[in-house]
């Protein structure tokens, strides 16, 4: 586990700013106190990347760095001094899973043939983050979008990413670089993406908070994705506040991704941050799935940690219902019903979404009409 601390005094006395525990709100307080600048914050992260990603334990999370990050930070510091911050994310460094288009860094999906490919413009949510004053610091590794690497936290371009908490363990699937990069404190917040569980797994494995957003809440325009109705992006961070503050910036309708029309009329008028409630678990009903304990091999230490985590719900006023059962052999079911491949998901989405047209087909000696066929053959849908 990485054990170094990045601290600086925030004024007279013994009060300190600790990078490893600081939220966006804490960072803004340090900005306001004059104890920290965005330029200094970016440099701290760059130094950590050099010390722990490129050397030392070689976490291997970062695929590309933004060479203009320090210059951008200086400009945002000057803007803050002259006219105040644009948003809570003003001057905050962000790391991005390498599926989100950035005009100033390559977007590769971790796939070697796409090395050094630069998009012509930012994706929608990156553009929104920049407009809010956030700094796109780095693009990070992922499960290869097109290739077949050795492990699930690996790409043909970047190789395997390690878990900063235990170098012999995985940092999770797919959004692995975002999880590992945040766990190693290479940025303040990050973006991941998910089709099945690609935000939630690295969030868990890297001891973070992550939000797999409702499909349609966040635009996918300019993002690599494979599943029309299920693909979604979302923030990953060290606190619920940081998730909500980031969601306030990136959520909402985008005319370049009409699936986000599903969010119209369903978003709150207030900031997502305003709904953070320390007593929010009181009265909540939480079910514990019986079959979740049926998988093997069993690591007793992990089981104990899971049970301790479940206990946190009841300690905070939730009603824990255990067990809740599906009544099936869940490990056996999953073994026999594997997660569909990307091309299978694309094919399934294409059928109902493709325009259907009626064309003449031959049926015996006469003509008939069928959907999407070629003349002389049965139609196929």
Residue pairs with C-beta under 8 A, 6 or more apart in sequence:
1 164
1 165
1 166
2 52
2 57
2 164
2 184
2 185
4 48
4 51
5 18
5 19
5 20
6 18
6 19
6 20
6 44
6 48
6 185
7 16
7 17
7 18
7 19
8 16
8 17
8 30
8 35
8 36
9 15
9 16
9 17
9 35
10 16
10 17
10 29
10 30
10 33
10 35
10 36
11 33
11 35
17 26
17 27
17 30
17 35
17 36
19 44
19 185
20 185
21 238
22 30
23 238
23 239
23 241
23 242
24 88
24 89
24 92
24 188
24 189
24 239
24 241
24 242
24 245
25 88
25 241
25 245
27 36
27 41
27 92
27 188
28 85
28 88
30 36
31 37
31 38
31 80
31 85
31 91
37 73
37 77
37 91
38 73
38 74
38 76
38 77
38 80
38 90
38 91
38 92
38 93
38 135
39 70
39 73
39 74
39 77
41 73
41 91
41 92
41 93
41 188
42 69
42 70
42 73
42 93
42 135
42 137
43 70
45 93
45 137
45 185
45 186
45 187
46 65
46 69
46 70
46 137
48 184
48 185
48 186
49 62
49 65
49 138
49 186
52 58
52 59
52 164
52 184
52 186
53 59
53 60
53 61
53 62
53 181
53 184
53 186
54 62
57 162
57 164
57 167
58 162
59 161
59 162
59 164
59 180
59 181
59 184
60 141
60 158
60 159
60 160
60 161
60 162
61 95
61 140
61 141
61 161
61 171
61 176
61 177
61 180
61 181
61 184
61 186
62 95
62 138
62 139
62 140
62 141
62 177
62 181
62 186
63 98
63 106
63 108
63 110
63 138
63 139
63 140
63 141
63 155
63 157
63 158
63 177
64 98
64 105
64 106
64 138
64 139
65 105
65 137
65 138
66 72
66 102
66 104
66 105
66 135
66 136
66 137
66 138
67 104
68 104
69 93
69 135
69 136
69 137
72 135
73 91
73 93
73 135
76 90
76 91
76 133
76 135
77 91
79 86
79 90
79 133
80 90
80 91
85 91
85 133
86 131
86 132
86 133
87 132
87 133
87 248
87 249
88 245
88 248
88 273
89 129
89 132
89 133
89 134
89 189
89 245
89 246
89 249
90 132
90 133
90 134
91 133
91 134
91 135
92 133
92 134
92 135
92 188
92 189
93 134
93 135
93 137
93 187
93 188
94 129
94 134
94 135
94 136
94 137
94 187
94 188
94 189
94 190
94 191
95 137
95 138
95 139
95 140
95 177
95 178
95 181
95 182
95 186
95 187
95 189
95 190
95 191
96 102
96 126
96 136
96 138
96 139
96 140
96 178
96 190
96 191
97 139
97 140
97 142
97 174
97 175
97 177
97 178
97 190
97 191
97 192
97 193
98 106
98 107
98 108
98 109
98 110
98 139
98 140
98 141
98 142
98 177
99 107
99 109
99 142
99 145
99 193
99 223
99 224
99 225
100 107
100 123
100 125
100 126
100 139
100 191
100 193
100 222
100 223
100 233
101 107
101 119
101 121
101 122
101 123
101 126
101 222
101 223
102 119
102 122
102 123
102 126
102 136
102 139
103 118
103 119
103 120
103 121
103 122
104 118
104 136
105 118
105 136
105 138
105 139
106 114
106 115
106 116
106 117
106 118
106 139
107 114
107 117
107 118
107 119
107 139
107 224
108 114
108 115
108 117
108 139
108 157
109 142
109 144
109 145
109 146
109 155
109 224
110 141
110 142
110 143
110 144
110 145
110 147
110 149
110 155
110 156
110 157
110 158
111 144
111 145
111 146
111 147
111 155
111 156
111 157
112 147
112 156
112 157
113 146
114 146
114 157
115 157
119 222
121 127
121 222
122 130
122 222
123 219
123 221
123 222
123 223
124 219
124 221
124 222
124 254
124 256
124 257
125 191
125 218
125 219
125 223
125 233
125 250
126 136
126 222
128 249
128 250
129 136
129 246
129 249
129 250
130 136
132 249
134 249
137 186
137 187
138 181
138 186
138 187
140 161
140 177
140 178
140 180
140 181
140 186
140 190
141 153
141 154
141 155
141 157
141 158
141 159
141 161
141 176
141 177
141 180
142 155
142 158
142 174
142 175
142 176
142 177
142 178
143 149
143 152
143 153
143 154
143 155
143 173
143 174
143 176
143 198
144 154
144 155
144 156
144 157
145 155
145 224
147 155
147 156
148 156
149 155
149 156
149 159
149 160
150 160
151 160
151 170
152 170
152 172
152 173
152 174
152 176
153 160
153 161
153 170
153 171
153 172
153 173
153 176
153 177
153 180
154 160
154 161
154 176
158 177
161 171
161 176
161 177
161 180
162 171
162 180
163 169
163 170
163 171
163 180
163 183
163 205
163 206
164 171
164 180
164 183
164 184
164 206
165 183
165 206
165 207
169 205
170 176
170 205
171 177
171 179
171 180
171 183
171 202
171 205
171 206
172 179
172 201
172 202
172 203
172 204
172 205
172 206
173 197
173 198
173 201
173 202
174 192
174 193
174 194
174 198
174 199
174 201
174 202
175 190
175 192
175 193
175 194
175 198
175 199
175 201
175 202
175 236
176 202
178 190
178 191
178 192
178 202
178 236
179 190
179 192
179 202
179 203
179 205
179 206
179 208
179 236
180 202
180 206
181 187
181 190
182 189
182 190
182 206
182 208
182 236
182 237
182 238
183 206
183 207
183 208
188 237
188 242
189 235
189 236
189 237
189 242
189 243
189 246
190 235
190 236
190 237
191 233
191 234
191 235
191 236
192 198
192 199
192 202
192 203
192 210
192 233
192 234
192 235
192 236
193 199
193 223
193 224
193 225
193 231
193 232
193 233
193 234
194 200
194 212
194 231
194 232
194 233
194 234
195 225
195 226
195 227
195 230
195 231
195 345
196 230
196 339
197 212
199 210
199 211
199 212
199 234
199 236
200 210
200 212
202 208
202 210
202 236
203 209
203 210
203 236
208 236
208 237
208 238
209 236
209 237
209 238
209 239
209 240
209 242
209 243
210 234
210 235
210 236
210 237
210 243
211 234
211 235
211 236
211 243
211 247
212 232
212 234
213 232
213 233
213 234
213 247
213 251
214 232
214 262
214 263
215 229
215 230
215 231
215 232
215 259
215 262
216 232
216 259
216 260
216 261
216 262
216 263
217 232
217 251
217 252
217 260
217 262
217 263
217 267
218 232
218 233
218 234
218 250
218 251
218 260
219 250
219 252
219 254
219 256
219 257
219 260
220 231
220 232
220 233
220 257
220 259
221 254
221 256
221 257
222 256
223 231
223 233
225 231
226 342
226 345
226 346
227 345
227 346
227 349
228 259
228 349
228 353
229 259
229 349
230 345
233 250
234 247
235 242
235 243
235 246
235 247
235 250
236 243
237 243
237 246
240 276
241 273
241 276
244 271
244 272
244 273
244 275
244 276
245 272
245 273
247 272
248 271
248 272
248 273
251 263
251 267
251 272
252 260
252 263
252 267
253 260
253 261
253 263
253 264
254 260
268 275
279 316
279 317
281 313
281 316
281 317
281 318
282 316
282 317
282 318
283 317
283 318
283 319
284 313
284 317
284 318
284 319
285 318
285 319
285 321
286 310
286 313
286 318
286 319
286 320
286 321
287 321
287 322
287 324
288 310
288 320
288 321
288 322
288 323
288 324
289 323
289 324
289 325
289 326
290 322
290 323
290 324
290 325
290 326
291 325
291 326
291 328
291 329
291 330
291 331
292 330
293 303
294 329
294 330
294 331
295 330
295 331
296 331
310 320
310 322
313 320
314 320
340 348
351 381
354 372
356 371
356 372
356 381
357 371
357 372
358 369
358 370
358 371
359 369
359 370
359 372
359 373
359 374
359 375
359 379
360 367
360 368
360 369
360 375
361 367
361 368
361 369
361 370
361 373
361 374
361 375
361 376
361 377
361 378
361 379
362 368
362 375
362 376
362 377
370 378
370 379
371 379
371 380
371 381
372 379
372 380
372 381
373 379
373 380
